[in-house]
């Protein structure tokens, strides 16, 4: 119930729309290894200058594009051969083909597919800036794959030209442990626009430098450097007025970074040994019964209250950060404040009289005593709020 709606909600946030959620969110059961994403899955190609810079050399596991005839036979003559690659993406098992197609009668703009064994796994939506909507596609100039937003999934960055104007197009990948229909790439329009305006000259190395001073995740020298880089990206992703905070979620002496828009969504990041990890990725709250997220300082415990039917059903969820840097559910307690005689999880008319005069709790479908429910509570919880501006955060970090 938690996991299914995260990609959709995040898609709305990152395209500039604030919206509210239903139930509490959870993260992946197992994050992909960040070191694998950086060292084995990060590849960059430039169609005009292959391999002339260190950052543009494909990793050793990569396969260069097959011959022209082979690619045309496999994907058709409309395939942009020089930017078609067999790659490994964290969203899929095994190698896949990244296949861009030039505009055609069926698709007026650049069209991209992820293909494996003749099966189309994903159709990547076309992003073209509004001011270039009347221009014709000229070229796909560069392609790179890496984890841009530090969430453990491989993202895609393109440089395209329409008419005589080039622009960046960023697609965030979702999700390495999701169901097949959730594995998708979502256009980040505001981020793409900001990169295009601010990264000059518009090239893959310059964009990498603009976003992270050219550093890969795993190469940060301190949590201060890592969090400043994360907050820079966070500001570029949409136009909402965001806030930040530094909290001590667990017992070590390195704080965690809170980022978000109070009343709408919260993100949480942690740092260890040069690497920043995403624990919460714009988890929404503030409507439909979701009260927000609390933490017990230094106790590695997150608590969320959520409810249905004006509190007739209360969901209390406790989460902890695992050794693999994922936010895992320790327990979800479902408390029914009415006598659900027919077990349909709805306070029917004949059950309404028991609301407020009855209470029973369940954990994993089994009835749980008050003492068992209380055993998950670490005490002294505080709301996870983003109370600092970006400038205040930078001042604290420095």
C-alpha positions in Angstrom: 0.0 0.0 0.0 2.8 2.4 0.9 5.2 1.7 -1.9 3.0 1.9 -5.0 2.2 5.6 -5.1 5.7 7.0 -4.4 6.8 7.3 -8.1 3.6 8.9 -9.2 3.6 11.4 -6.4 7.2 12.2 -7.0 6.5 12.7 -10.7 3.9 15.4 -9.8 6.3 17.1 -7.4 9.2 17.3 -9.8 7.2 18.7 -12.6 6.2 21.6 -10.3 2.8 20.5 -8.9 2.3 20.2 -5.2 -0.2 17.6 -4.2 -1.2 15.6 -1.1 -1.1 11.9 -0.4 -3.0 9.1 1.1 -1.1 6.5 3.0 2.3 6.5 4.6 5.1 5.9 2.2 7.9 3.3 2.4 11.1 2.9 0.5 12.7 0.1 -1.4 13.1 -3.2 0.6 16.7 -3.2 -0.7 18.6 -0.4 -2.3 20.9 -1.1 -5.2 24.6 -0.7 -4.2 25.6 2.9 -4.8 29.2 1.8 -5.6 27.8 -0.3 -8.4 25.9 2.6 -9.9 28.9 4.8 -9.9 31.7 2.5 -10.9 29.9 0.0 -13.2 26.8 1.7 -14.5 28.0 5.2 -15.1 28.7 5.7 -18.8 29.0 8.8 -20.9 29.2 9.1 -24.6 29.4 12.1 -26.9 28.7 11.4 -30.6 31.2 14.0 -31.7 34.1 13.3 -29.4 34.2 9.7 -28.1 36.8 8.8 -25.5 38.9 11.9 -25.8 38.3 12.8 -22.1 38.6 10.5 -19.2 35.0 11.3 -18.1 33.7 10.2 -21.5 35.3 6.8 -21.6 32.7 4.0 -21.1 33.2 1.6 -18.2 34.8 -1.7 -19.0 31.5 -3.6 -18.9 30.0 -1.5 -21.7 29.6 -2.7 -25.3 30.1 -0.2 -28.1 27.2 0.2 -30.6 26.9 -2.7 -33.0 27.5 -2.1 -36.7 25.2 0.1 -38.7 23.6 -2.7 -40.6 23.0 -4.8 -37.5 21.3 -1.8 -35.7 19.2 -0.9 -38.7 18.1 -4.5 -39.0 17.3 -4.8 -35.4 15.6 -1.4 -34.7 14.7 0.0 -38.1 16.2 2.8 -40.3 14.7 5.5 -38.1 16.9 4.6 -35.2 19.6 7.1 -34.4 22.5 4.7 -34.7 25.3 6.8 -33.3 23.4 7.2 -30.0 22.1 3.7 -29.7 23.8 1.7 -26.9 23.7 -1.6 -25.1 23.9 -0.6 -21.4 23.2 -1.8 -17.9 20.6 0.3 -16.0 19.8 -0.3 -12.4 16.1 -0.5 -13.2 16.5 -3.7 -15.2 18.2 -7.1 -14.9 20.9 -7.6 -17.5 21.8 -5.4 -20.4 19.3 -3.4 -22.3 19.4 -1.3 -25.5 18.9 2.5 -25.2 17.3 3.2 -28.6 16.5 6.8 -29.8 14.3 7.3 -32.9 14.3 10.3 -35.0 10.9 12.1 -35.5 8.5 10.3 -37.8 4.8 10.3 -38.8 4.0 8.4 -35.6 6.2 10.6 -33.3 6.7 14.2 -34.1 9.6 14.6 -31.7 12.5 12.4 -30.6 11.3 9.1 -29.3 13.2 6.8 -27.0 12.7 3.2 -26.0 14.4 0.8 -23.6 14.5 -2.6 -25.4 15.6 -6.0 -24.2 15.3 -9.2 -26.2 13.0 -7.5 -28.7 10.7 -6.5 -25.9 10.1 -2.8 -25.2 10.5 -2.2 -21.5 9.9 1.5 -21.5 8.9 4.4 -23.7 10.6 7.5 -22.6 8.4 10.6 -23.0 9.7 13.4 -25.2 10.7 16.6 -23.5 11.0 19.7 -25.7 11.0 23.2 -24.1 7.9 25.3 -24.9 9.9 27.9 -26.8 11.2 25.2 -29.2 7.9 23.6 -29.8 7.7 24.9 -33.4 11.3 24.0 -34.2 12.3 20.8 -35.9 14.5 18.1 -34.4 18.1 18.5 -35.5 20.2 16.1 -33.5 20.7 14.1 -30.4 24.2 15.3 -29.4 25.1 13.4 -26.2 23.9 10.7 -23.8 24.9 9.8 -20.3 23.6 7.4 -17.6 24.2 7.9 -13.9 22.5 8.4 -10.6 21.9 12.2 -10.8 19.7 12.6 -7.7 21.4 10.1 -5.3 18.4 7.8 -5.0 20.1 4.6 -6.1 18.4 4.4 -9.5 20.1 5.2 -12.8 19.0 8.4 -14.5 19.4 9.7 -18.0 20.8 13.0 -19.2 20.6 14.0 -22.9 21.7 17.0 -24.9 19.4 17.6 -27.9 19.2 20.3 -30.6 16.0 21.6 -32.1 16.5 24.1 -34.9 19.8 25.7 -33.9 19.2 25.6 -30.2 20.6 23.0 -27.8 19.1 22.0 -24.4 19.5 19.5 -21.7 16.9 16.8 -21.0 17.0 15.0 -17.6 14.9 11.8 -16.9 14.9 10.4 -13.4 14.7 6.6 -13.2 12.2 4.7 -11.1 12.7 2.2 -9.5 15.2 -0.7 -9.1 13.0 -2.8 -6.8 9.6 -1.8 -8.2 7.0 -3.8 -10.1 7.6 -3.8 -13.9 4.9 -1.1 -14.5 6.7 1.2 -12.1 10.1 1.0 -13.8 10.0 4.2 -15.8 11.9 7.3 -16.7 10.2 10.6 -15.8 11.1 13.9 -17.5 12.4 16.6 -15.1 11.3 19.7 -16.9 12.2 22.4 -14.4 15.6 20.8 -13.7 16.3 20.5 -17.5 15.4 24.1 -18.0 17.6 25.3 -15.2 20.6 23.2 -16.4 20.1 24.6 -19.9 20.1 28.2 -18.7 23.0 27.9 -16.2 25.5 25.3 -17.4 27.7 26.9 -20.1 28.9 25.6 -22.4 26.2 23.0 -22.6 28.2 19.7 -22.5 28.1 16.6 -20.4 31.3 17.5 -18.5 30.1 21.0 -17.8 26.7 19.8 -16.6 28.5 17.3 -14.3 30.6 20.2 -13.0 27.6 22.4 -12.5 25.6 19.9 -10.5 28.3 18.4 -8.3 31.6 20.1 -9.1 32.4 17.0 -11.2 32.4 14.7 -8.2 30.8 11.2 -8.3 28.8 10.0 -5.4 31.4 8.3 -3.2 34.0 11.0 -3.7 32.7 13.7 -1.4 35.3 14.7 1.2 32.8 15.5 3.9 29.1 15.5 4.8 29.2 19.3 4.4 30.3 19.1 0.8 27.8 16.3 0.1 24.8 18.1 1.6 25.6 21.4 -0.2 25.7 19.5 -3.5 22.4 17.7 -2.7 20.7 21.0 -1.7 21.9 22.7 -4.9 20.2 20.0 -7.0 17.1 20.2 -4.8 16.8 23.8 -5.6 17.0 23.2 -9.3 14.4 20.5 -9.4 11.3 22.7 -9.1 10.2 26.2 -8.3 8.6 25.6 -4.8 10.0 27.5 -1.9 11.9 24.8 -0.1 13.4 24.5 3.4 16.2 22.5 5.0 17.4 21.2 8.4 20.2 19.2 10.0 19.0 16.6 12.5 20.6 13.7 14.3 18.5 10.8 13.3 20.8 8.0 14.6 23.5 7.8 17.2 26.5 8.8 15.3 28.0 12.3 15.2 27.1 13.0 11.5 23.8 14.8 11.1 21.2 13.9 8.5 19.9 16.5 6.0 16.2 17.2 5.9 14.8 19.0 2.7 11.3 19.7 1.6 8.3 22.0 1.5 6.6 22.1 4.9 3.1 20.8 4.7 3.7 19.0 1.4 6.7 16.7 1.3 9.9 15.7 3.1 13.2 14.2 2.0 15.9 12.8 4.2 19.6 12.2 3.4 22.5 10.6 5.3 26.2 10.5 4.7 28.9 7.9 5.2 32.5 7.6 4.0 32.2 9.9 0.9 28.7 8.8 -0.1 25.3 10.4 0.3 22.2 8.2 0.6 18.6 9.0 0.1 16.4 7.7 2.9 13.2 9.6 2.1 12.6 10.9 -1.4 9.9 13.6 -1.3 7.5 11.6 0.9 4.2 13.5 0.8 2.0 14.4 3.8 -0.4 17.0 5.0 -3.7 15.7 3.5 -5.9 12.6 3.4 -5.0 11.8 7.0 -1.2 11.8 6.8 0.0 13.9 9.7 3.7 13.9 8.7 6.9 12.3 10.0 8.5 12.4 13.4 11.8 11.2 14.5 13.3 10.3 17.9 16.7 12.1 18.1 19.6 9.6 18.1 17.3 6.6 18.3 17.1 5.6 14.6 13.3 5.7 14.7 10.8 7.4 12.4 7.1 7.5 13.3 4.1 8.4 11.1 0.5 8.7 11.9 -2.1 8.3 9.2 -5.8 7.7 9.4 -8.9 6.9 7.4 -12.6 7.7 8.0 -11.8 10.7 10.2 -9.7 8.7 12.6 -11.9 5.6 12.7 -8.9 3.7 11.5 -5.4 4.8 12.6 -2.2 3.6 11.1 0.9 4.1 13.2 4.1 3.2 11.2 7.6 2.9 12.8 10.6 2.8 10.5 14.4 2.5 11.0 17.4 3.0 8.7 19.0 -0.3 7.8 22.7 -1.1 7.4 22.1 -0.8 3.6 20.8 2.8 4.0 17.2 2.2 3.3 14.2 3.3 5.4 12.6 0.0 6.4 9.3 -0.6 8.2 9.8 -2.0 11.7 6.0 -2.2 12.3 2.7 -0.9 11.0 0.0 -0.9 13.6 -3.6 -0.7 12.4 -5.9 0.5 15.1 -9.7 0.1 14.6 -11.6 2.6 16.8 -14.9 0.8 15.9 -16.2 -2.7 16.0 -15.6 -3.9 12.4 -18.0 -6.8 12.6 -17.9 -7.8 8.9 -14.0 -7.2 8.7 -14.3 -5.0 5.6 -12.2 -2.2 7.1 -15.1 0.3 6.6 -17.2 1.7 9.4 -20.6 0.7 8.1 -23.8 2.3 9.3 -24.6 -0.5 11.7 -21.0 -0.2 13.2 -21.0 3.6 13.6 -22.3 3.4 17.1 -19.2 1.8 18.3 -16.8 4.5 17.0 -15.0 6.0 20.0 -16.2 3.2 22.4 -14.1 0.4 20.9 -10.4 -0.1 20.0 -8.4 -3.0 18.8 -4.9 -3.0 17.1 -3.3 -5.4 14.7 0.3 -6.0 13.5 0.7 -8.0 10.4 -2.9 -9.1 10.6 -2.6 -10.5 14.1 -4.2 -8.8 17.1 -1.6 -7.0 19.2 -1.7 -6.0 22.8 -1.0 -2.4 23.9 2.3 -3.5 25.4 3.5 -4.9 22.0 2.4 -1.8 20.2 4.3 0.4 22.7 7.5 -1.6 22.4 8.2 0.0 19.0 8.0 3.5 20.4 11.4 5.1 21.1 9.9 8.2 22.8 10.6 11.9 22.6 9.6 12.3 19.0 10.0 15.5 17.1 8.4 16.6 13.8 10.8 16.4 10.9 10.6 20.0 9.7 12.5 22.0 7.1 13.1 25.2 9.1 16.2 26.7 7.4 16.5 28.6 4.1 19.2 27.5 1.7 21.5 30.3 2.8 21.0 29.4 6.4 21.9 25.7 5.6 25.0 26.8 3.8 26.1 28.9 6.8 25.6 26.0 9.1 27.5 23.6 6.8 30.4 26.1 6.5 
